[in-house]
């Protein structure tokens, strides 16, 4: 583990100090939590972009963000709601859901006596 200094203006430092006043958080803990959350958000956005641009398939994209495929598909749907993903991508996601569901149903029908 290592420490990275985060340079802040006096105003930013005062704002941060006021945010943590009266809470159980230390400034460093709050900053760490924000950085980790933003890193994960960045991973999701980049994985969706790579998937949308055809550089990776949905399974590779899910692996990049450390999510199950279903959760990544939910994120794609949420991103569509934010208008950052094209309708083409949403169509691909829904088609993939249908394909995965169809595969699962075929497997079940083969296994059943």
Secondary structure, 3 states (H helix, E strand, C coil): CCCCCCCCCHHHHHHHHHHHCCCCCCHHHHHHHHHHHHHHHHHHHHHHHHHHCCCCCHHHHHHHHCCCHHHHHHHHHHHHHCCCCCHHHHHHHHHHHHHHHHHHHHHHHHHCC
